[in-house]
Structures are given as C-alpha cells and as structure tokens.
Amino acid sequence: MAYLTIANAIAEWDDKTPLHFTMREEVGPRDSQEIRTITINLTNLKAGYTSEFLINLKQYLIERRHQVTLTSIKTEAVNIQSLLTKIIATNLFSNPIAIIDENFLLSIASKKEQFAPQQLRYFRAAFKLAPHAPLFAKDLSEIDFPTSKPKKGRHGAQIDRILAKALDRAAVAYILDTCDSEYAKGTMDLGHYSFAHLAFAVYVRPNSYRQIRVSDLTFDKTSNQYFIWITNSKTGESLPNKVCFQINEPLGVLLTKQRQSVIAEYSHLIAIDEIEKLALFPARTLKNGNSRWDSDYANQNFGAMESGSIFSASYANAISRKHFNEPRFNLKANTLRHTVGTLLAQTGASAKTISAVLKHSSDNVCRAYVDIAFHGMMEKLSESMATAFLEHAPKILSFGSKDDPSQTQKQILSEDITNGQIEHVGECGKDVACAEAPISCYGCFRFRPCWDADHRINLNIVQREIDDMTQRGKPVQHLVDKAKMAKQNILMVMNAADRYRDAVRQGDHT
C-alpha cells in the first residue's frame, strides 16, 4: 500500500491499482469529529487516456485538498470523470490522450453541445486552478477551454431554478398540517414528525441536520427559551463551527420528546458515558436483533448517517414519498431555502440579510432572490403554484418591533385570557385593523408582525379552539380544518421571528 499525507487528509492506494484510491480525514466540530472517506476510481478511463495522463489527474485531485474539502474533491472528480468518459464516446480521437492541448480542446469544442455545461465548467476551473499541472500543455490559456452557457446566462438560469422550486405559503401550511394529521393518526413516527417541523424552522443543509446530537438541544431556564446548536456545514470547511438557533417553545418541546425517544430506543448501542453524542436524527435501521445499526458508519459515529444525501433519503425524501402525492410538496433543502429566500427578498431584505438568515447561501444565490423581487418575476413561478403564491405569501419576514411607533388603530393586540396579558403582536397594513384580528392576521400579506412579541398567546388560543371543536365531531370539522391552517400560519411566523432574532443578535440584519 502507498500513502500520501496532504493537508489534514491521507490518500491511500494499492501499487497494483494506483488509479483506484481513497482519501480520508477527520472532519466536523472539534467536540464531535468523524472520519470522512471518499473513493475515486479512474480505471475505466484507461480506454481513452494514457496511464501517465491518469496518474497526473489523480495527483491533481489529491492536491486539491490544499484548497477544498474531500466532499468537494469527490464532486469535481465525478464531473471531470464523466466528461472524460463522454469524450471517449464521441470517437474524436483514435489514440489515447496523453495531454490536454489546443487540438484536444478544439475537437471537444466542436461537440460541446453533447457535454453538460457544469462538467465543462469544472474542466475549465481545473486549468484555472492549476495551469502548470502536467495535465495541460504549456501554451494554453483559460479562453481555450470551451464553455456552454444557458441562453439566459447563469444568473438567469439560477433564477429559473429558484422560481421552479419555491413553495407558496399555502403549500407550506398544507405540508405542516398534513404532518400533524399523520402523526395524530399514528401513520407518521416521531422522528419524521419532529424533523418536518425543524426543517420549516431552521433552514440548513441535510449535512447539517445529520450532525445534530441530542446534547445540541438546550433550554435556558433564565429566559425560558429553547436553543439548538447546529453545525454550519459550509463548502470548503473541514472544521466548521456550530451555530446557535433560537427555536419556539412548541418546537423545543417536540424536539425534547424526540431526544427522549432516541435515547430510549438507541442508547443500548453506545457507552453510557457517551449518550450525549447520540444523533438526534439517527439512522433508522438496525440489524442482528437490534444490536447494531445496519450502517457501519452509524455504528462508528453514534448513529449519525454518512452523508447529507443518505440523511435526505431517510428523512425528507421518505416523508415526501410516504405522505405526499405531488412532487412539489417536499422537504428538500433547496426547496425550503428558496422559499424563505424568495419571501425575504419580497419584503425588501438585502442579500446580506438573506445570507444571515440562511447562514450559508452564496452571494450569487442571494442576489438572485433580490432580483426576483425587484423585477417582479414571481409571476414566472411554475404553473402548479403560481395562482396561490402572491395571494398566500404575506410579508412574514418584514418584521417590526413592539417598540416601533405605530398608530393605535393599526396595532394588532392579543389578550391572554388565562392571565390578562395584552401583547402587541404586530401592525396592520390597512388604515384600520379588521374584525378578524389577530388570528387571521398571520395569513394576511398586510400583516407586519413584531419579531420581539410573544406570539404563543395566539398559538394557545387557536389550539384551545381546535381541542374544543374537535370534541364536537364532524358537523364542525370545516372549522377545525380552518383553525389548523391558522395554527400553521402562526407557527411559520414564530419560526421566521426566531431566525430574524438570531440575525439581530449576531448583528447581521440590515
């Protein structure tokens, strides 16, 4: 076996099969690190490229660890390898390729419509990053590499992707209400149910969700607030920090139940003094009489799943597949983040504010959200959701404060009948607040909620109505359904207020 240390990683291969190699390193926050391993096999490219060329490609990929993480290296390798495989299939070259030169690039430029634009970009980026690598001839420049740009440009294509995925507010409420109903009927388990509500409260990537430990959920007795610490899984970071998110009480209680359930079901698989490291959303399949997880990685990492894609398959995708018939009703990370980012931009939020709320959206994506709002492109939403989006997309993230000056007739006040507390929860955009306030406000685009208000008052009012009307049976079922939708609207505002409060606390809002 041969070994090579590069940055914090170790590359390893058998001298008999040097084109098949692995790279591994410890990744994650320092208090909960895990071993990340990638495997790359360039052997199939021997049909069209010389051994020397492939060894040079292998060396380039290994040395990329100086700039990016193993996950990014794997993505680059997949795209470059796919492109090189497609080039073989074009039969443009009769002899194995030994080097990337002008003749090679001119030849593939003549067939560039056969190659994915993304793969061509990775190929060009490889030269830009390492122009002196032995892969490339000495007389090349970046403009020699063919590219295939979308007709609308990359920014336009990004906007189209966002518009195709963003959910309307009614769809979000429907998803949450369906999850509530399925959980109440016993057809959705606590793990899926609690994840669904967390996904609509904290908008992070699957790779971040999978790393949450049971000890990451905390409760501050002084402020009576729940918090959850989540690894900020940014591209290019091997040792990311954990970010603290404030969450509302109903979600905090729900996640506490999930923690108790996970500990009860899986604590026998790990040492008693390491219970705090148990994944809050662990792998869900056991074997050998429930004595081990089905995944070796989960057994070695306290139940955590190996990757964000595996986590999505077990949680977000499994929920969508089992409980929703339409593809648009899903909990995929991009769907949730595009939904929130677009709503933020509609309210006048800057790209900086959007980035602060979504934690690690790129500048380009955040600017796309702003452009969607500025140019009034919401009417270009996919046909299946266009009719509802503007009607049901209130400015839930255009927050005010209880301390802001406001006209008395516009104030939205809520009263807690249990203790007489009166809370200023927001302001109406009309001259005078309507008679249906405050409950109906949460589904109205004119409502400007206060981020520092206690919206639990209205949540409790609606929950009491639901409990009372449910006991009356089918004659008032339509009122129960209406109240349940109102409950989801309130929860969405509470979740949004939590994210805005985080941005205020960190000084990232504008």
N, C-alpha and C positions, 0 to 999 in steps of 0.2 A: 504493500500500500504506500501511496505517496501523500504527503501532507504539505499544505502551504497556509501560513498564517497571514491574513490580510485584514488590517484594521482590527476589529474585535471578533472576526469570524475565522473559521478554519475550513479550508477547502480540502477535499479528500477524494482520491480516485485510485483504482487498481491500475498498475502499469500495463496490464494486458488489455485494458479497455479505457484508455485515457480520455476518450470523448464522453464518457459517462461518469459524471462527478456530482458530488454533493457539497453543500456549504451549510454550516451551522454556526449559531451563536446564541448567547443568552440575550433575551430582549424583554422589554416591559419595565414598569416602575421598579425601583430597586427593592421595594418590600414585597414584590410578588413576581419575580422574574421566571421565565420559562425558556425552554430550548426551542428555537425556531430553526427548521431544516428545510432546504429546498434541494430538489434533484433536477439536473439538466442532462439530457442525453442528446448529443449531436450526431450519433452514429448514423442515423438514416440519411444524413446529408452527404455521406461518402459517395453516393451515386452521382453527384454533380460537382463536388468540390474536392480539392486535394487535401491530403492529411495535414500538410503544413498550414493551409488556409484555416482548417477547422481548429487546429491547435492554437492559432493566433486568435480566432474568435473566442475560444474558451478562455484564453488569457485576458482578453478584453473584458469579458463578462465577470471574471473573478476580480479584476482590478476595479471594476465599477463599485465595489464595496467601499472604496475610499470616499465615494460621493453619495451613495444611496443605500437603502436597506435591502435585505435579502428578498423581501416581497417585491420590491421594485425591480430588482435584477431578474427575478423569475418572469415578471411581466414583459420586460424588454426581451428576454430570451425567447419567450413564446412568440412574440410578434416578429422578431428577426428571423427565427427559425421557420415560421410559417411563410414569410416572404421568400426566403431562400428555397423552400420546398416548391412553392408555386413557380419560381423562376425555372427550376428543373423541368417542371411540367410543360413549359412553353416551348421546349426543344429549340431554344435560340442558340444554344452552344453545343458544339459537337464534342469538345474536350472538357475535362474537369476544370473548373475555375480555380486559379491559383492566387488571384489578387483582384481587388476592386479597382478598375482603371476606367479611363474615359470610354473606351469601346464597350465595356460591360454596361456602363450607365446609359450610354446612348441606346443600346439594344433594349434594355428594360424600359426606357422612356417610350419606346415605340409601342410597348404593350402595357403602359401604366394603367389603362382602364381595367385591366384584369386583376390589379392588386388593390387591396384595401388602403384608403388614404392614411389610416392610422399606422399601418405597417410601413408605408413609405416614410412617414414622419419619424418613426423610430430608427429607420435605417439612416436617414439624413442626420438625425441627432447623434448617432454613434460616431459619425465622422466629425461633427462639430465638437464633440466632447474629447475625441482622441484622434486628431488629424494626422498625427505622426505614428500611429499604430501600424504595425507591419501588414495589417489587413488592407491598407489603402496605398495606392500609388502616390508618389511624391508630388506630382504636378496637379493634383485635384484641388477644387475649391467647393465650397458649400453649394453654390448655384448649379454645379454639375449634377447634383442629385435630383432626380425627378420627384415632383410632388403632385398630388391630386387634391385640389381644394373644392369644397362644396360650392354649388352655384351661388349660395347666399353668403359665402365666406364662413369661416369657423365661428365667428361671433353669431352670425345669423343662424347657423346650424345649432349652436348651443341654445339659443332662444327657442327654436322649434322643439328641441328635446324637452326643455322645461315646460313649455306650454302643453305638450302631449302628456306629461305625467302629473302635473299639479292637480290635486283634488279640490273640488269645491267644498264649501263649508257644510252643505247638506250631506255630502258623501262622508265626510269625517264624522258627523253626528250619527249617521246611519251605521257606520262601522263600529263605533263605540257602543251604540245601543244594541246592535246585534250581538256583540261580545257579552254585554251584560245579560241579555236574554239566554244565550247559550250557556253561560256559566250558571245562571239560576236554574236551568233545566238539567244541569249535570253533564251536558254534552261537550263542554269546554273545561279543561282542568285548570287548576290554579296557576300553574306555570305559564301557560299560554295567555290566560286572562290577565295576569299581572304584567306580563311583558307587553301586551297590547296597550295597556294604559300608560306604561312607562314610555313606550315608543311615541305616543302622542303628547308626551310631556317634555321629554328630553330628546332632542333631535341629533343623535350621534350615529356613527357608522356601526355596522354589525361587529366589526373587530373590537369596538369599544364595549359594546354590550356583553360580549362573551367573556371579557376580563373582569367583570364586576364580581367582587367577593361578598360573602354575607356580612363581613365586617365593614364594608364600604357604606352600608346604610346606617345612619346615625340619627339620634334625636337629642336636641339641645333642650334640657329642662328649663333653662332660664328664659328662653324665648318661646318655648313650646313649638319649635319648628323642626321639621324633618329635613335632612340633607342626604344627598348621595354623592359619593366620590367616584368619578368615572375616568378611566384612562383616556387621555386626549390622543387618540390614535392618528397622528399626523403622518403623512407620507414623508419618508426620509429620516424619521426619528427612531432610534433603537431604544432609547431610554426616555420615553415620554413622561410627562408629569400627569398627576391626577388632578382633575378639575372638580371643584365642589359646586353642585347644583342644589338650589333650594327647591323642594317639592311640597305640594299642598298636603294637608292632613289626610284626606281620603286615600291619596296615592301612597302616602307614608304608611298608613295602617295596612293597606293592601300588600305592600312590599314586605312589611313585617310578618304578615301571615305567610307569604311566600318563603321568607327566610326560615320561619319555624318549620314549615313543611319540608323544605330541602334538608334541613338538619335532621329532622326525624327520619327521613327516607334514605339519606345517603351517608350519615355520619359514621356508620359502621365500616365504611370503606377507607377511612383515613384515621390517623392517630388522633387521640382525644385532645392533645395539646395543639393541634393544627386545624381545629374546626373552623377558626376564623378565616382560613384560606379557601374554604369551600366555595365553589362558584355559585352565585345567586341564581343563575340560569344554567344549570349543568347539562351535560349530555344525558339523554333521556332513555338510553337503552342499556340494560345490564345483562350479564350472562353468568354461567356457572352457578346457578342457584342464587342469583342476585349478589354474588360475592365479588364481582368485578364489573367495571364499565366495559362495554363492548369495544371501546376505543382504547388502544394502548396510550395514546396521548392524554386522554382524560384520566387514566389511572395514574399517570406520572405528574399531572398538573391539577389535582384536586377537583376533578370533574369538568374543568374548562375544555371547550372544544378547540380544535386545532386552528381553525381559520374563520374569518368572517363569513365566507360562503357556506361552510358547514353549519355555522350557527343559524344563518338565514334559512337554510333548508329545514332545520329542526324546529324553528320558532316562526318567524314571519311568513315564510312560504307555506309551512304546514297549516298555519291558521287560515291563510287565504284559500288554500286548496280545499280544506275541510268545511269551511263555514261560508264562503262567498262564491257565487257562481260567475260573476262578472270579473274579468281580469283587472278592471280599473279599481276595484275595491281591494286594495292590498296594503301591506305594512312595510313595503320595501323602503330602504333608507333614502334612496334618491327621490321617491315619491313624496315622502314626508318632508324632506328638506326643501324640495322645490315648492311644495305647498306653502310652507312657512315663509320661505324666502320671497316668494311672489306676493304674498299678503303683506309682508313687511314693506316691500317696495311700493305697493299701492298706497300705503299710509304716508309715504314721503320719507321713509327711512333711507339713510345713506348707505353706500356699500360698506362703510366701516361699521355701522350699527348692525347690518345684516351679518357681517363676518363675526362680530362679537357674540351675537345670539346663537349662530350656528357653529361657532367655535373654530371650525377649520375649513370653511368653504374658501375656494380660491378667489383671488381678486377678479378674475375673468367671469366666474360664475356670478359673483355678487353684482358686478356691473351689468350682467345680463338681466338680473332681476330688476334693477333700476331702469334699464332701457325698456323692459316690458311695460312697466308702469308709465314711464314718461311718454312713450309713443302710443299709448292706448291700445296695446296689442292683445289685451285679454280676450277680445272677440275672436281671436285666432285659436282659441282653445279647441281641443279635439271635439268633434261634433257631439259625442256622447255626453259631454258635461258642460258644453258652452251655455246652454239655456239657463242653467242654475247658478253658474259661477258668480256673476256680478250681483245677482239677486241675493245670494246667500253668503257673500264674502264681506262681512262687516269689518270695520277697521279695528279688529280685536287687538292689534298691536300698536295702535295710535293712542298711547296712554296719556292720561293727565295725572295730577296728584290731588289728594284731598286738600292740600294747601294752596292750590291754584285759585285765583279769584274767579268766581263764576256767578251768573245771575241766578237768583233764587228759583225762578220759575223753570230753569233748565236743570236744576240739580235733581239727581236720582237718589232718593233716600230709601233705606231699608230699615225695618224695625224688627228686632229680635224679641218676639213675644215672651220668651222664657225669662229674660232679664231686663227688658225695656231698653236695651241698647239701640241707638239710632246711628246708622253708618252711612256716610256719604260715599256711594259706590261708583258714581260717575256723573256724566253730563249728557243731556240730550242735544242732538244737533238741530232740532226744531226750536221754534220760539218758546214753546211750552211742552213739557213732558206729557205724554199721553196717559190715559187712564190705566192701561195695562202694565205700566211700570210697577215694580222694577224687573219682574221675571222675564217679560217679553223683550226687554232691552238687550239681553245677551244674544239674541238672534237678529238684531236690527243693525243695519250698516251705519245708522246715525249715532249709535251709542259710542261714547268715548269713556271707557272705564278708567278708574283710578288704580294705578299699579300698587299703591300702598293701602288699599282698602281691604277689609275683611269680607271677601265675597262668600265665605262659608255661611253667612247668615241666610243668603238666598238659596244656597245649596240645601241647607237644612229645611227651609220652607218647602221647597219642591219635593224633597224626599218624604216629608210628612204627608204631603198631598198624594204622592204615589202610594205610600203604605195605606193611607185611608181609603183611596179609591179602589185599590186592588182588592180589598176585602168586600167591596160591593158587587164584584162579579162582572160578567160580560156586558151588562147594559151601559157601563161607563168605561169600557175598555178603550174607546177612542180618546177619552180624556186621560187615561193612564198613558197611552202612547204619546200624546201631546206633552204631558209632563215629563216623560222620559227624554224626549228630544230637548226640552228646556234644560233638563239636568245636564245633558251632554254639552249644550252651548255654554252653560255656566262653567263646567269643568275645563272647556277649551280656553275660556278667558282666564281662569285661575292658572292654568299651565303657562299661558302666554305671559301673565303677570310675573310668574316665578322667573321666567327667562329674562324678562326686562329688568327685574330686580337684581338678578345676577350681573347683568351688564352695568347697571347703576353702581352696584357695589364694587365692581372691578374698574370703574371709570372708563368703560368702553362705549358708552352711549353718546349719541350726538343729537 
